[in-house]
Amino acid sequence: MQHDTFQALVLDQKDDQLHAAIQQLTVADLPSGDVLVNVACSSLNYKDGLAVTGKGKIVRSYPMVPGIDFAGTVVESQSADFAPGDAVVLTGWGVGERHWGGYSQMARVKADWLVPLPEGLTPQQAMGIGTAGFTAMMCVMALEDHGLQPGGREVVVSGAAGGVGSVAVAVLARLGYTVVASTGRSELEAYFQGLGAQSIIDRDVLSAASKRPLESERWGGGVDTVGGATLAGMLRSMAYGASVAACGLAGGSELNTTVLPFILRGVNLLGIDSVMCPKARRIHIWQRLARDLPLSLLAQMTETVSLADVPRVSESILKGQIRGRVVINLPTCRGAAGCAPVRY
């Protein structure tokens, strides 16, 4: 295995300029870890877009193979938890940021970072879900933990056209909630309806400035992927005792609000971080995704591209031009026979 070659997208920085190129590597080039994985596919998340374009301080050192998640098959293992042939999934843990990630035909990582591929999911479907879908389910479960139940007021999802938003809409609708999709892309109304949204609201309405610290109670819960003025507007309109799960900052990292939603309405602002989520919780989240996300809807929201397409789609996701989820397909490595080449 040490002399087999494979292909990976490698980021490097020279003269303060970021360069992204597909390179031929060997297993010996990979960082340390106790499990070697033959990567079947990865996915494109907003954080990946920031990393690949260099428009966010995501990557901590260079050279770096980006890709914050992947699914594949164990090739070699020094851990009792995994054996060759096991199907596995990885999200988070700084992979693609501090440790080489999933935009590679091979990856070597710590066993503690991996979870078994959930029964009923293929690697492609798992990456159709990916970090974005995993985060969406974390949001839904956090809302449930704070009292959200079907049959109440509407649940609003901001940035609904993105990966987190699309999965959140589909899961919430599947669970029986009345879902309102917030978006700036009204042309996607049929798409949101197909995922189960009852209606859409223009993002400019949700994020509109107001001199009032509180608006009329409307939302029984919220999933916010945007931050900034959108989150502030959402908080002003939450019903008594309702919660917002916040997981994104596409609209800005600053939050200009007052304490009044919290002290007069008992609103809960729930911070969601998927990177350091404990392993036992991860397994439960993946089980919920396999159960509560209809695979037919996952297929509707997913497109597949090649490794060579990553720079292009990375620019697109930052411009808000991606709908749903993007899977990065990696040709399969086959042990001593090496890896099939990436076509580009």
C-alpha positions in Angstrom: 0.0 0.0 0.0 2.8 2.4 0.7 3.7 2.8 -3.0 0.2 3.0 -4.4 -0.8 6.3 -5.8 -4.0 8.1 -5.6 -5.4 11.6 -6.3 -6.4 14.4 -4.0 -7.2 18.0 -4.2 -4.4 19.8 -2.4 -4.5 23.4 -1.2 -1.1 25.2 -0.9 -0.2 28.8 -0.2 2.7 30.5 -2.0 3.5 34.2 -1.8 0.2 34.8 0.1 -1.7 33.2 -2.8 -3.9 30.1 -2.4 -3.4 27.4 -5.0 -5.7 24.4 -5.5 -4.6 21.5 -7.6 -5.3 17.8 -8.1 -2.1 16.0 -7.1 -0.8 12.4 -7.3 0.0 11.2 -3.7 1.0 8.0 -2.0 -0.3 6.6 1.3 3.1 7.6 2.9 2.1 11.3 2.3 -1.0 11.0 4.5 -0.9 12.3 8.1 -0.9 10.1 11.1 -3.9 8.1 12.2 -4.9 4.5 13.1 -7.4 3.9 10.3 -6.8 4.1 6.6 -10.0 4.6 4.6 -10.7 4.2 0.9 -12.9 7.3 0.3 -16.0 6.7 -1.9 -17.3 10.3 -1.7 -17.2 13.5 0.2 -19.5 16.6 0.0 -19.5 20.3 -0.4 -20.4 22.4 2.7 -20.3 26.1 3.2 -17.1 25.7 5.2 -15.6 23.8 2.4 -16.3 26.6 0.0 -14.6 29.0 2.4 -11.6 26.7 2.6 -11.1 26.0 -1.1 -11.5 29.6 -2.2 -9.4 31.0 0.7 -12.2 33.4 1.6 -12.4 32.2 5.2 -9.8 31.4 7.8 -10.7 27.7 7.8 -7.4 26.0 7.0 -4.8 26.2 9.8 -1.7 25.1 7.9 -0.6 24.2 4.4 -0.4 22.0 2.4 -3.9 20.8 3.2 -6.4 18.4 1.6 -9.8 20.0 2.3 -13.2 18.3 2.7 -14.7 18.3 6.2 -16.5 14.9 5.7 -16.3 11.7 3.8 -17.7 8.2 3.6 -15.8 5.1 2.5 -14.4 1.7 3.4 -11.7 0.8 5.9 -8.6 -0.6 4.2 -6.3 -0.9 7.2 -7.0 -0.5 10.9 -4.9 -0.4 14.1 -8.1 0.0 16.1 -10.2 -2.8 17.6 -13.3 -0.7 16.7 -12.9 -1.1 12.9 -11.7 -3.8 10.5 -10.9 -3.8 6.8 -14.1 -3.8 4.8 -16.1 -1.8 7.4 -18.2 1.1 5.9 -17.6 4.3 7.8 -18.6 8.0 7.9 -16.7 11.0 9.2 -17.9 14.5 9.9 -16.1 17.2 11.8 -13.1 16.9 14.2 -11.2 19.5 12.3 -10.8 17.2 9.3 -10.2 19.4 6.2 -9.1 22.2 8.5 -6.3 20.9 10.7 -6.1 17.3 9.4 -6.2 16.2 5.8 -9.8 15.7 4.7 -12.1 14.0 2.3 -11.2 15.5 -1.1 -8.9 12.6 -1.6 -9.2 8.9 -2.7 -7.6 7.8 0.5 -7.7 9.3 4.0 -6.0 8.3 7.3 -7.7 9.4 10.5 -8.2 8.6 14.1 -10.7 5.8 14.8 -12.5 8.0 17.4 -13.5 10.3 14.5 -15.3 7.6 12.6 -18.8 6.1 13.0 -20.2 3.1 11.2 -22.2 3.8 8.1 -25.9 3.7 9.2 -27.8 0.7 8.1 -29.9 1.5 5.1 -27.6 4.3 3.7 -25.1 4.0 0.9 -21.9 6.1 1.1 -23.3 8.4 -1.6 -26.5 8.9 0.5 -24.5 9.5 3.6 -22.6 12.3 1.8 -25.8 13.6 0.3 -26.6 14.2 4.0 -23.0 15.1 5.0 -22.0 17.7 7.5 -24.8 20.0 6.5 -27.5 17.3 7.0 -25.9 16.1 10.2 -26.0 19.7 11.5 -29.7 20.1 10.4 -30.6 17.0 12.4 -28.7 18.4 15.4 -30.8 21.5 15.2 -34.1 19.5 15.0 -33.1 17.4 18.0 -32.1 20.4 20.0 -35.5 22.0 19.3 -37.2 18.7 20.4 -35.1 18.6 23.6 -36.4 22.1 24.4 -40.1 21.2 23.9 -40.9 21.5 20.2 -43.7 19.2 19.3 -45.8 18.8 16.1 -49.2 20.4 16.1 -48.1 23.8 17.3 -47.1 27.0 15.6 -45.1 27.2 12.4 -41.4 26.4 12.4 -39.2 28.7 10.2 -36.0 27.6 8.5 -33.7 30.4 7.2 -31.4 29.8 4.3 -33.7 27.1 3.3 -32.2 26.6 -0.2 -28.8 25.5 1.3 -27.8 22.1 2.5 -28.6 22.6 6.2 -31.9 24.4 5.3 -33.0 21.8 2.8 -32.5 18.8 5.1 -34.1 20.7 8.0 -37.2 21.5 5.9 -37.5 17.8 4.8 -37.0 16.3 8.2 -39.3 18.8 10.0 -42.0 18.2 7.5 -41.6 14.4 7.7 -42.0 14.7 11.5 -45.3 16.6 11.1 -44.4 20.2 11.6 -45.8 23.1 9.7 -42.6 24.4 8.0 -42.0 27.9 6.5 -38.9 28.2 4.3 -37.1 31.5 4.4 -35.3 32.2 1.1 -34.2 34.9 -1.3 -34.9 32.5 -4.2 -38.6 32.6 -4.8 -38.1 30.7 -8.0 -37.5 27.6 -5.9 -41.0 27.6 -4.4 -41.8 24.3 -6.1 -38.6 22.8 -4.7 -39.5 23.8 -1.1 -43.0 22.4 -1.5 -41.5 19.2 -2.8 -39.5 19.0 0.4 -42.6 19.5 2.5 -42.7 23.2 3.3 -46.1 24.7 3.7 -45.1 28.1 2.5 -42.1 30.4 1.9 -41.2 33.8 3.3 -38.8 36.2 1.6 -35.6 36.5 3.5 -35.8 40.3 3.4 -39.0 40.1 5.4 -37.4 38.0 8.1 -34.3 40.2 8.2 -36.0 43.6 7.9 -34.8 46.2 10.5 -37.3 47.1 13.2 -37.4 49.7 16.0 -39.4 47.3 18.1 -37.6 44.9 20.3 -40.5 42.4 20.0 -42.8 41.7 17.2 -46.0 39.7 17.2 -45.5 36.0 18.3 -45.5 33.8 15.2 -42.8 31.1 15.3 -43.0 28.0 17.4 -39.4 27.2 16.6 -36.6 28.1 14.2 -33.6 26.7 12.5 -31.2 29.6 11.5 -28.4 29.0 9.1 -27.8 32.7 8.3 -27.1 34.7 11.5 -26.9 38.4 11.5 -30.1 40.4 10.9 -32.0 37.2 10.0 -31.5 35.7 13.4 -32.3 39.0 15.1 -35.6 39.2 13.2 -36.4 35.6 14.0 -35.8 36.2 17.8 -38.2 39.2 17.8 -41.0 37.0 16.4 -40.6 33.8 18.5 -43.6 32.7 20.5 -43.5 32.4 24.2 -41.0 29.6 25.3 -40.0 28.9 21.7 -36.4 28.1 20.7 -34.1 28.9 17.8 -31.3 26.6 16.8 -28.5 28.7 15.3 -25.8 27.0 13.3 -24.6 29.4 10.5 -23.3 32.9 9.7 -23.7 33.2 5.9 -25.5 36.5 6.6 -23.0 37.8 9.2 -21.5 36.9 12.6 -22.8 39.9 14.5 -26.1 39.7 16.3 -27.8 43.0 17.2 -30.7 42.1 19.5 -32.0 42.9 23.0 -32.5 40.7 26.0 -36.3 41.1 25.8 -37.1 38.0 23.8 -35.3 36.0 26.5 -36.6 37.7 29.6 -40.2 38.5 28.5 -40.9 35.5 26.3 -38.5 32.9 27.7 -37.1 32.4 24.2 -34.1 30.0 23.9 -31.2 30.6 21.6 -29.5 27.2 21.1 -26.0 27.1 19.7 -25.2 24.2 17.4 -21.7 23.0 16.8 -21.2 19.7 14.8 -17.4 19.6 14.9 -16.9 18.4 18.4 -20.1 16.5 18.9 -19.4 13.4 21.1 -19.3 10.0 19.3 -22.3 8.5 21.1 -24.4 11.5 20.1 -23.1 11.3 16.6 -24.3 7.7 16.2 -27.7 8.6 17.5 -28.0 11.6 15.1 -27.1 9.3 12.1 -29.7 6.8 13.2 -32.3 9.6 13.3 -31.2 10.7 9.8 -31.6 7.2 8.4 -35.0 7.0 10.0 -36.5 10.5 9.5 -35.0 11.8 6.3 -36.9 10.3 3.3 -34.3 9.1 0.8 -36.5 10.1 -2.1 -36.3 13.8 -0.9 -32.6 13.4 -0.3 -32.2 12.4 -3.9 -34.2 15.4 -5.1 -31.9 17.8 -3.2 -28.6 16.2 -4.2 -26.3 16.6 -7.2 -23.0 14.8 -7.8 -19.9 16.3 -9.2 -16.2 15.3 -9.7 -13.2 16.2 -7.7 -12.1 18.5 -10.6 -15.4 20.5 -10.2 -14.7 21.4 -6.5 -13.1 24.9 -7.1 -16.1 25.9 -9.3 -18.8 24.7 -7.0 -17.0 26.2 -4.0 -17.3 29.6 -5.6 -21.0 28.9 -6.3 -21.9 27.9 -2.8 -20.5 31.2 -1.4 -22.6 33.1 -3.9 -25.7 31.3 -2.8 -26.1 29.6 -6.1 -26.2 26.0 -4.8 -29.5 24.3 -4.2 -29.5 21.6 -1.6 -26.5 19.2 -1.4 -23.5 18.5 -3.6 -21.7 15.1 -3.4 -18.1 14.9 -4.5 -17.6 11.5 -6.1 -14.2 9.9 -5.7 -13.2 7.0 -8.0 -12.6 3.8 -6.0 -9.1 2.7 -4.8 -8.6 -1.1 -4.9 -5.8 -2.1 -2.6 -2.6 -3.1 -4.3 -4.1 -2.4 -7.7 -4.0 1.4 -6.9 -6.6 3.9 -7.6 -8.6 4.7 -10.7 -7.6 8.2 -12.1 -9.8 11.2 -11.6 -11.1 12.4 -15.0 -10.8 16.1 -15.6 
